[in-house]
């Protein structure tokens, strides 16, 4: 049985470093499409002094492989999802006029290639609204069952076109299959 930690939306790598300390027997995978944050992720991994497998992918977690537009804002608010509102505390809105094409990874397919039934897979997902299409695909094809624990930050409140009912439907379906823990 493999023990795996996957950081979807690794940002600066601070969370990755924390979990590397807490889960020293796990293999670590991180996904972060904002190339300007990659040096910080690598520095945080080095500080973690983790001796096991640690791979960082400069990619967005998505529903298919290919390229997707990344819309930059504050480093905690950049997104691949159009229409996101940014809380005023960031004082930097998302630039929807200058998207940056970035690699995208079909997370469901990646999970199927990387983990096997019986593995202990912990996923931290903070992907700024993309959690909804990604989780819907994992539910539809059954790869959600490869995840043991899911830490997720929900962003439904930042998308005016998303209803509370739509959020609750996805959250309930995921919670029925996985140990879901709120991430903030």
C-alpha positions as CSV (number, residue, x, y, z in Angstrom):
1,X,0.0,0.0,0.0
2,X,1.3,3.4,-1.0
3,X,0.8,6.5,1.0
4,X,0.3,9.6,-1.1
5,X,-0.3,13.3,-0.5
6,X,-1.4,15.4,-3.4
7,X,-1.4,19.2,-3.2
8,X,-3.8,20.6,-5.8
9,X,-3.1,24.3,-5.9
10,X,0.2,24.3,-4.0
11,X,0.5,28.1,-4.1
12,X,3.7,29.0,-2.1
13,X,4.3,25.5,-0.8
14,X,3.7,26.3,2.8
15,X,1.0,23.7,3.2
16,X,3.1,21.1,1.3
17,X,5.9,21.7,3.8
18,X,3.6,21.3,6.8
19,X,2.2,18.0,5.5
20,X,5.7,16.8,4.6
21,X,6.5,17.2,8.3
22,X,3.3,15.6,9.4
23,X,3.3,12.7,6.9
24,X,7.0,11.7,6.5
25,X,6.1,8.3,5.1
26,X,4.0,9.6,2.2
27,X,5.0,10.3,-1.4
28,X,4.3,14.0,-2.3
29,X,2.9,15.4,-5.5
30,X,2.1,19.1,-6.0
31,X,0.3,20.9,-8.8
32,X,0.6,24.7,-9.3
33,X,0.1,26.5,-12.6
34,X,1.4,29.9,-11.6
35,X,5.1,29.6,-12.6
36,X,6.1,32.5,-10.4
37,X,5.3,30.5,-7.3
38,X,7.4,27.4,-8.2
39,X,10.7,28.7,-6.6
40,X,8.8,29.1,-3.3
41,X,7.3,25.6,-3.5
42,X,10.7,24.1,-4.1
43,X,12.2,26.1,-1.3
44,X,9.5,25.0,1.1
45,X,10.0,21.4,0.1
46,X,13.7,21.7,0.8
47,X,12.9,23.1,4.3
48,X,10.7,20.2,5.0
49,X,13.7,17.8,4.8
50,X,11.5,15.2,3.3
51,X,13.5,12.3,2.0
52,X,10.8,10.5,0.0
53,X,9.4,11.1,-3.4
54,X,8.4,14.7,-4.0
55,X,7.3,15.9,-7.5
56,X,6.1,19.3,-8.4
57,X,4.1,19.8,-11.7
58,X,3.8,23.3,-13.1
59,X,0.2,22.5,-14.2
60,X,-3.4,23.3,-13.4
61,X,-5.5,20.5,-12.1
62,X,-8.4,20.1,-14.5
63,X,-10.8,17.7,-16.3
64,X,-8.7,17.0,-19.3
65,X,-5.0,17.1,-20.4
66,X,-3.9,20.0,-22.6
67,X,-3.7,23.8,-22.1
68,X,-6.0,26.1,-20.2
69,X,-6.0,29.8,-19.6
70,X,-4.9,31.0,-16.1
71,X,-6.2,34.3,-15.0
72,X,-3.8,36.0,-12.6
73,X,-4.7,38.1,-9.6
74,X,-3.3,38.0,-6.1
75,X,-1.3,34.7,-5.7
76,X,-4.2,33.4,-3.5
77,X,-6.9,34.2,-6.0
78,X,-5.6,33.3,-9.5
79,X,-8.0,31.0,-11.3
80,X,-8.8,29.0,-14.5
81,X,-12.5,29.8,-13.9
82,X,-14.0,32.9,-15.5
83,X,-16.2,35.1,-13.5
84,X,-14.7,34.8,-10.0
85,X,-15.1,37.7,-7.6
86,X,-12.1,38.5,-5.4
87,X,-12.7,39.5,-1.8
88,X,-11.6,43.2,-1.2
89,X,-8.9,42.1,1.3
90,X,-6.7,41.2,-1.7
91,X,-6.9,44.7,-3.3
92,X,-5.9,43.1,-6.6
93,X,-8.6,41.9,-9.0
94,X,-8.2,39.1,-11.4
95,X,-7.0,40.2,-14.9
96,X,-9.4,38.5,-17.3
97,X,-8.0,40.5,-20.2
98,X,-4.5,38.9,-20.3
99,X,-4.9,35.1,-19.7
100,X,-1.7,33.0,-19.6
101,X,-1.9,29.6,-21.2
102,X,-0.7,26.9,-18.8
103,X,-0.5,23.1,-19.0
104,X,-3.6,21.3,-17.6
105,X,-3.7,17.8,-16.1
106,X,-6.7,15.5,-16.2
107,X,-6.7,14.9,-12.5
108,X,-8.9,11.9,-12.7
109,X,-6.7,10.2,-15.3
110,X,-3.6,11.2,-13.3
111,X,-5.1,9.7,-10.1
112,X,-5.9,6.5,-11.9
113,X,-2.3,6.2,-13.1
114,X,-0.8,7.1,-9.8
115,X,-2.9,5.4,-7.1
116,X,-4.4,2.0,-6.7
117,X,-7.4,0.8,-4.7
118,X,-6.2,0.2,-1.1
119,X,-3.6,3.1,-1.2
120,X,-4.0,5.8,1.3
121,X,-4.4,9.0,-0.7
122,X,-4.7,12.4,1.0
123,X,-5.7,15.3,-1.4
124,X,-5.6,19.0,-0.5
125,X,-7.6,20.8,-3.1
126,X,-7.6,24.6,-3.2
127,X,-8.0,25.3,-6.9
128,X,-10.1,28.5,-6.9
129,X,-13.4,27.3,-8.3
130,X,-12.1,24.5,-10.5
131,X,-12.9,22.1,-7.7
132,X,-16.5,21.8,-9.0
133,X,-15.8,20.5,-12.5
134,X,-12.8,18.4,-11.3
135,X,-14.8,16.7,-8.5
136,X,-17.8,16.2,-10.7
137,X,-15.6,14.2,-13.1
138,X,-14.0,12.2,-10.3
139,X,-17.6,11.3,-9.1
140,X,-18.7,10.5,-12.6
141,X,-15.9,8.1,-13.4
142,X,-15.4,6.6,-9.9
143,X,-11.9,7.8,-9.3
144,X,-13.1,9.7,-6.2
145,X,-13.0,6.3,-4.6
146,X,-9.2,6.3,-4.8
147,X,-9.2,9.3,-2.4
148,X,-9.1,8.5,1.3
149,X,-9.1,12.1,2.7
150,X,-10.0,15.3,0.9
151,X,-9.2,18.7,2.3
152,X,-11.1,21.1,0.1
153,X,-11.6,24.8,0.1
154,X,-15.0,25.5,-1.6
155,X,-15.2,28.7,-3.6
156,X,-19.0,28.8,-4.5
157,X,-19.4,32.1,-2.8
158,X,-17.0,33.8,-5.2
159,X,-18.9,32.8,-8.4
160,X,-22.2,34.8,-8.8
161,X,-23.5,32.3,-11.4
162,X,-23.2,29.3,-9.0
163,X,-26.2,28.6,-6.8
164,X,-26.0,27.4,-3.2
165,X,-28.0,24.3,-4.3
166,X,-25.4,23.4,-7.0
167,X,-22.6,23.7,-4.4
168,X,-24.5,21.6,-1.9
169,X,-25.2,18.9,-4.4
170,X,-21.5,18.5,-5.3
171,X,-20.4,18.8,-1.7
172,X,-22.9,16.1,-0.5
173,X,-22.0,13.7,-3.3
174,X,-18.3,14.0,-2.5
175,X,-18.9,13.7,1.2
176,X,-20.9,10.5,0.7
177,X,-17.8,8.8,-0.8
178,X,-14.8,10.4,0.9
179,X,-13.7,11.7,4.3
180,X,-14.0,15.4,3.5
181,X,-12.4,18.0,5.7
182,X,-12.9,21.7,5.2
183,X,-9.8,23.6,4.1
184,X,-9.4,27.3,4.5
